Amino acid sequence: MNNDTVVGLMKELTATLSAVAGEFDKRIAAVVEPVEETDDEGPSSGALIARANALLAERRLRRQHLPAELFHEPAWDMLLALFVAADDPQPMNIKALVAMADAPVTTSQRWIEHLYKLRLIDRVIDPADRRRVEISLSAIGQDSVTSYLRAVAKM
């Protein structure tokens, strides 16, 4: 495969991913409502974090044994990584989050922007170094991932 073919395939993939993100923007409601809590809280936050860590590890392991393009969901990897990082005193920056997504930088940055538009993540500029942007789950993002992990635990 020559360089022109690879470049053409990369451009086609980028255009497709942009179209998918655009379609998500069109379909999403103006506000993403957090799922209501039930009386049965389910697993502890520690158990949910352990489950999220296990999901991340399973996803990495899958890519070691099967073609990575079969399981390309950078947004989900980012949400799980941010959920796990919520208890970490070190803030997550864009560079670390991109590394967790196991996707090209430009693709990851597009997904970060999309997650921000969906109000699932918050971005804060580091006052000490304005080039650094810290990323965290928003309250809506935290509630959504927690709700998902609790629902999976009940299965």
TILO-567405 format. One record per residue (C-alpha): x, y, z; residue number from 1; residue in three letters. Coordinates in steps of 0.05 Angstrom, whole numbers, plus 5000, padded with zeros to 4 digits. Last residue first. Layout:
<rs>
R, X, Y, Z, NUM, ALA
...
</rs>
This chain:
<rs>
R, 4448, 4847, 5701, 155, MET
R, 4446, 4891, 5763, 154, LYS
R, 4520, 4910, 5757, 153, ALA
R, 4507, 4934, 5686, 152, VAL
R, 4453, 4982, 5712, 151, ALA
R, 4501, 5008, 5766, 150, ARG
R, 4556, 5019, 5714, 149, LEU
R, 4507, 5057, 5669, 148, TYR
R, 4481, 5101, 5726, 147, SER
R, 4551, 5117, 5748, 146, THR
R, 4570, 5135, 5676, 145, VAL
R, 4509, 5181, 5670, 144, SER
R, 4515, 5213, 5739, 143, ASP
R, 4589, 5229, 5728, 142, GLN
R, 4575, 5257, 5659, 141, GLY
R, 4518, 5300, 5684, 140, ILE
R, 4561, 5325, 5742, 139, ALA
R, 4615, 5340, 5691, 138, SER
R, 4671, 5290, 5682, 137, LEU
R, 4739, 5321, 5685, 136, SER
R, 4789, 5354, 5637, 135, ILE
R, 4846, 5401, 5654, 134, GLU
R, 4872, 5446, 5599, 133, VAL
R, 4945, 5465, 5597, 132, ARG
R, 4968, 5522, 5552, 131, ARG
R, 4945, 5571, 5605, 130, ARG
R, 4999, 5547, 5652, 129, ASP
R, 4990, 5568, 5725, 128, ALA
R, 4916, 5583, 5716, 127, PRO
R, 4904, 5514, 5685, 126, ASP
R, 4846, 5523, 5636, 125, ILE
R, 4785, 5483, 5658, 124, VAL
R, 4746, 5436, 5614, 123, ARG
R, 4683, 5400, 5639, 122, ASP
R, 4657, 5334, 5611, 121, ILE
R, 4589, 5304, 5595, 120, LEU
R, 4559, 5371, 5574, 119, ARG
R, 4541, 5343, 5505, 118, LEU
R, 4583, 5400, 5476, 117, LYS
R, 4640, 5379, 5521, 116, TYR
R, 4635, 5307, 5498, 115, LEU
R, 4637, 5333, 5426, 114, HIS
R, 4699, 5375, 5439, 113, GLU
R, 4734, 5316, 5472, 112, ILE
R, 4713, 5273, 5413, 111, TRP
R, 4744, 5322, 5364, 110, ARG
R, 4807, 5324, 5406, 109, GLN
R, 4811, 5248, 5406, 108, SER
R, 4806, 5246, 5330, 107, THR
R, 4860, 5299, 5323, 106, THR
R, 4906, 5263, 5372, 105, VAL
R, 4899, 5195, 5338, 104, PRO
R, 4864, 5143, 5381, 103, ALA
R, 4884, 5101, 5442, 102, ASP
R, 4833, 5139, 5484, 101, ALA
R, 4877, 5136, 5546, 100, MET
R, 4933, 5173, 5511, 99, ALA
R, 4884, 5228, 5490, 98, VAL
R, 4863, 5235, 5563, 97, LEU
R, 4935, 5243, 5585, 96, ALA
R, 4948, 5297, 5533, 95, LYS
R, 4883, 5333, 5549, 94, ILE
R, 4898, 5339, 5622, 93, ASN
R, 4872, 5296, 5679, 92, MET
R, 4879, 5328, 5747, 91, PRO
R, 4924, 5293, 5799, 90, GLN
R, 4885, 5281, 5864, 89, PRO
R, 4856, 5217, 5834, 88, ASP
R, 4785, 5201, 5856, 87, ASP
R, 4754, 5228, 5791, 86, ALA
R, 4808, 5192, 5751, 85, ALA
R, 4766, 5128, 5746, 84, VAL
R, 4707, 5165, 5717, 83, PHE
R, 4754, 5205, 5671, 82, LEU
R, 4784, 5141, 5644, 81, ALA
R, 4715, 5111, 5633, 80, LEU
R, 4691, 5173, 5596, 79, LEU
R, 4754, 5175, 5554, 78, MET
R, 4749, 5101, 5534, 77, ASP
R, 4676, 5112, 5516, 76, TRP
R, 4694, 5173, 5473, 75, ALA
R, 4751, 5135, 5439, 74, PRO
R, 4706, 5079, 5415, 73, GLU
R, 4748, 5039, 5364, 72, HIS
R, 4735, 4966, 5377, 71, PHE
R, 4741, 4933, 5309, 70, LEU
R, 4796, 4982, 5288, 69, GLU
R, 4842, 4951, 5340, 68, ALA
R, 4848, 4885, 5303, 67, PRO
R, 4843, 4828, 5353, 66, LEU
R, 4888, 4799, 5406, 65, HIS
R, 4924, 4859, 5436, 64, GLN
R, 4864, 4905, 5423, 63, ARG
R, 4820, 4860, 5466, 62, ARG
R, 4869, 4868, 5524, 61, LEU
R, 4863, 4944, 5521, 60, ARG
R, 4786, 4939, 5523, 59, ARG
R, 4789, 4889, 5581, 58, GLU
R, 4835, 4936, 5620, 57, ALA
R, 4788, 4994, 5610, 56, LEU
R, 4728, 4952, 5631, 55, LEU
R, 4765, 4928, 5693, 54, ALA
R, 4782, 4999, 5712, 53, ASN
R, 4708, 5018, 5704, 52, ALA
R, 4689, 4958, 5748, 51, ARG
R, 4739, 4978, 5801, 50, ALA
R, 4711, 5049, 5799, 49, ILE
R, 4641, 5021, 5808, 48, LEU
R, 4663, 4978, 5866, 47, ALA
R, 4695, 5038, 5900, 46, GLY
R, 4632, 5080, 5888, 45, SER
R, 4593, 5026, 5925, 44, SER
R, 4547, 4979, 5887, 43, PRO
R, 4472, 4988, 5886, 42, GLY
R, 4438, 5052, 5907, 41, GLU
R, 4370, 5020, 5915, 40, ASP
R, 4325, 5080, 5928, 39, ASP
R, 4334, 5100, 5856, 38, THR
R, 4374, 5158, 5829, 37, GLU
R, 4347, 5195, 5769, 36, GLU
R, 4387, 5191, 5705, 35, VAL
R, 4420, 5257, 5688, 34, PRO
R, 4386, 5298, 5635, 33, GLU
R, 4426, 5315, 5572, 32, VAL
R, 4402, 5383, 5552, 31, VAL
R, 4388, 5409, 5482, 30, ALA
R, 4372, 5339, 5459, 29, ALA
R, 4424, 5302, 5418, 28, ILE
R, 4405, 5282, 5347, 27, ARG
R, 4438, 5338, 5308, 26, LYS
R, 4503, 5336, 5349, 25, ASP
R, 4507, 5261, 5341, 24, PHE
R, 4501, 5269, 5266, 23, GLU
R, 4558, 5318, 5267, 22, GLY
R, 4601, 5269, 5307, 21, ALA
R, 4585, 5215, 5256, 20, VAL
R, 4602, 5262, 5198, 19, ALA
R, 4668, 5280, 5231, 18, SER
R, 4684, 5207, 5239, 17, LEU
R, 4669, 5194, 5166, 16, THR
R, 4712, 5253, 5143, 15, ALA
R, 4770, 5230, 5187, 14, THR
R, 4763, 5159, 5159, 13, LEU
R, 4763, 5184, 5087, 12, GLU
R, 4824, 5228, 5101, 11, LYS
R, 4861, 5169, 5133, 10, MET
R, 4843, 5125, 5074, 9, LEU
R, 4869, 5177, 5024, 8, GLY
R, 4933, 5186, 5064, 7, VAL
R, 4944, 5110, 5064, 6, VAL
R, 4930, 5105, 4990, 5, THR
R, 4977, 5163, 4975, 4, ASP
R, 5031, 5132, 5018, 3, ASN
R, 5031, 5066, 4979, 2, ASN
R, 5000, 5000, 5000, 1, MET
</rs>
